């Protein structure tokens, strides 16, 4: 089954692109003639449609396994292994078609758009999701975005995460917003409902990378395991009960934008998000049909004026109902 991360995270362009799903995996069985040969060289012979440099890149990124275990860079082989490659699609090779759709536009000017993304919408086209994405809708709404890379998208949200995203309408604005994200000066606040009673507040400073065994997932890993720095601050707003189990409404602030960051970080300290089918409690997934996560506030310096701007988005109706079920009042934004 191809690796299909469930979409996109609040990550700048140089981070993992969660909604770009991989092509079908390729499994090859090595024979003795490859004994002592470097893995990338062996694969370039067996899978000639991909260059050796690209195969080496996928090895380094963790998209190649040997007998079910992640391959190591510059590894040599014995000649009897089973090797699986998860090809990663090259975005520049994919056609992006404009599609009419309803967009919840919170703010628009000549420089940027602020969108309130609904649950179920993939941000960027990828394998299995060539249509119906936010990018497709942006190209229809504003055809001039065709000349801006990724139709102006500078950060992402998971398919089933709701809330605010900023879209640049010009190349200059996109470059400026990416710099702000990289400098960690963009304010990104989320509301999340977690299982358990969290500490009143805390900071999780733990690198995130691909899970060492399950390549669909992200995980807290060491920097020596290709983990990227990740920092999440959280503050508990309220507690309640859901299915007779304690839950906490927390406000999370991102200092970095890694793939599935809030979901991974909260799970790593023992408080997975309600409804999270990937990182949550399996026997409690039915409590909510998606991860209970909403990007409620976005703040940045306007690329043209340089002045601080911020926007808020109220909780979607399904999360309002979930909080009511848990006996938690809707918070002020």
N, C-alpha and C positions, 0 to 999 in steps of 0.2 A: 504494500500500500504506500503511495507516495506520502512524503512528509508534508503535512498541511497545517502549518501554524494557523491559528484561527483568524488572523488578520493582522492589524497593524497596531503598533504601540505609539505612545506619545514620544516619538524619537526623531531627532534631526536626520537629515538626508544621509549622513555618513554612518548611521546606525543600521542595525538589522532591519530589513523591510518585511515585517511579519505577514503582510497580506500577499506577498509574492510567493506563491506556492511552487514547489518543485515539480519538475517533470517526473515521469515514471522512473522508478529505480532500475538500475541495470546490475545484474548479478552475473559474475563470471567465475569459473573454476580454473585456477591456475594449474599448469602442468609442470613436470620436472625441468623443462627447458628454461624456466624462469628462475631457477634456484640461484640465489645470490644477486639477482637483478633488483635495482631500485624499483619500488612499487609504481612510481609515476611513469617510469619507462615501460614497465610491463603493461600497465593499463593503456598507455598510448598506442601500443601494438594491438591490443585486444579491442580497444574502443577508439578507432581512428577518427571518428567524427568529432572528437574533442581534442584540442591541442594539449601537449604535455604540460605547458605552463598553467592552463586552466585546471587540469586534473590535479596538479600540485597545489593549486590554490584551494580546491575543494578538499584535499587531504588536510591542509593546514586549518581550514575552517570547520573540520569535523563532519564533512558530508561523505566520507568514505569509511567503511568498516571492513575489518579482516576477521572472518569467522565470528562476526557479531560484535567485535570490539573496535572502538575507534582506532583508526590507523594513525601512526605517528609520522611526522614530517621526515622525509628522506629515509623512510624505512626500506629495508631490503626484505625479500620474500624467500621462502623455502621451496615454493613450487607446487604446493598441494593445498593452498588456501582457497577459501571461498571469499570473494571480494564483492561488496555491494557499493555502488556509487549512486548518490542521489543528485542528479544533475540540477543545477540551479539556472533558472531561466534568466536570460539577459534582457533587462527591461527595454533597452534601446531597440531590440529586435521585435518588440510586440506592437501590434496595431492598436491604437487608442481611438475609439470611435465616439463622437458626440451622441448623447442620448438625452431626450427630454425627461426631466424628473423634477419633482418638487423638492426644493432646497429651503431649509429653514435658515434664512439669512438674518443674523443678529445685527450686523453692521456691514456697510459697504461704502467705500470711497474710491477715488481714482487709483489708490495704491494697494489696497488690500480688501479682502473679504473675511468676515468672521462667520463661521457656519456652526450651527447646533446640530451635530450629527445624531441621527436616530439609531437605535439598536438594529442590528441585522444588516447594516450597510458596510460593505467592504470599501476601504479607502482607495485602493489602487488595483488596477487589473493584474491578474496573474492566472496561472493554470487553474482551470475550473471556475474562474471568476472573470471572464472577459467582458461581461456586460453588467450593468446595474451598479457600478461602483461610483463613488463620489467623483473620481476623476472624469468619468464619462459624462456625468451630469454637469460638471464645471465647464467642460468643453462646449456643451450645448448652450449653457447659460451665458457664457462669455467666450465667444470664439477666439478672441485675441489671446487667450491663454494658451493657444496651440504653440506659440513661439516661446513660451516660458517652460523650462524643464518641469516635467511631472505636473503640468497645468498649474504651477504655482504652489503645489503642496510642499510644505516644509517640515511638517511633523505629522504623526499619525495616531490614530486610536484603534484599538481592537474592534473587530467586527461587531461584537455585542456590548461594547462600551459606548455610552452616550456622552454627548456634551460638546464642548467648544474646541474648534480648530481654526487656525488662521491660515489664509491662503494669500500668497503674494500675487499681485496682478502685473508686476513688471519684474524684469531681471534684477534691477537694482534693489528693489524691495525684497526679493527672494534672498539675495546675497546678504542683505542687512539682517533679515530675520534669522537666517542660518547662523550668522555670527553671534547674534544674541542668544540663540539656543546653545551654541557651543560655549559661550561665556557664562552660561547659567544665570542670565539676568532676566529671563522670561519667567513670570510667575504662573505656575500651573497648579491649581488646587482641585482636588477630587473629593467626592463624598463616597465612602465605601461602607458596606455593612459586612461585618466579619462575624464568624463564629467565635464564641468565647468572650471573656471580659478582658480587654486589653489594659495595659498600663495607662494612666491618665495622659501621658505623652511620651514620646521617645523619638530617637533617630536611629535608623537602620543604615549602616555604612558597610555594605558588603558587595563585592564584585559579582556581576552576573554574566553568565555565558551559557552555551549549549549544555544541556544535561549530558553527563558523560556516557549514559547508557541509552536514554530515550531521547533521540534527536528531534522529536516533535516539541519537547519541552525546553524551557530555560531553567536555570538553577543557580543558586549561590555557589560559586566555584572560586578557586584561587586564581590569582593573576597569572600564575605559571600554567594554568589550564585555559588560557585565553579569556579569562574573565575581564570584563571592562568595569571600571569604577562606577558605582551606583549608590546614590544617597537618597533616602526617603525619610521625611519627617512626618510624624503623625500626631494628632491630638484627638482624644476621645471626647465626643460631644454628648453622647447619651448611651444608655444601655437598655436592653429589653429582653423579651423571651420570644423564641420562635420554635415551634415544635417542641416545646418544653426545654429548650436549650438556650442558655444565655447568648446574646448577640450584642455587638457594639457598633454604634455608628461613629466612624472616625473621619476626620478631615485629613487628607494626605497632601503634602507638598513635595513636588519633585524638584530635586536639584540637578538631576541627570534624567535622560530619557532613554532608558534601555528597554529592550523587548520584554513585555509583560512585567515591567518593574514592580509596580505596586502589588500585583498578584503574587509574584515570586517572593518579594520581601516580606509581605504579611504572612504568607504561608511558612516562611523560614523561621519566624519567631512564634509559630504556633497558632496563628489566627487567620486561617484561609478565608477568602471571600465567600459569602453566601452565594450559591448558584454556580460556582466555578467548577465546570466539568473537567478541567485539566489539572488544577492545583487544589481543588477543594476536597471535602469529605464525600467520598463516593456514595455512601448510603444516605446523604442528605442533599444530593444534587437536585432532587425533585422539588425542594422547597422553593425554588425560583428558577425560571427557564434560562437564565443567563447570569454571568457574574454581576453582582450588585455594585456597579462602579460607574460613576458619572463625573465628567470633567465640568465642574461648576463655575470655575473662575479662570480667566486668562488675562494676564497683564503683561504689557511690553512697552517699549519706546516706539512710537510711530515712526516708520522708516523715513517719511518725508519731513515731518515737523520736529522729530526728536523729542516730542513731549510724551509723558507717561499716559497710557490709555489702558483701560481695563473694562471687561465685560463679564456678565454673569449669565448663567442659564439655569432656570429652575429645574428641580428634579422631574424626570418623566413620570407619567401617570403610574407605570408599573412599579417604580421604586417608591412612589408615595404610598401606594396600596401596601407594599411590603412593609414599610415603616409602620403604617397604621396597624397591620397585623401583629407586628412585634411590640406595639404599645409605645412607639417612639414618635414624638411630635416632629413635624417637618421643620428642619433648621432654617434659620435666617442665613441668607447668603451675604 
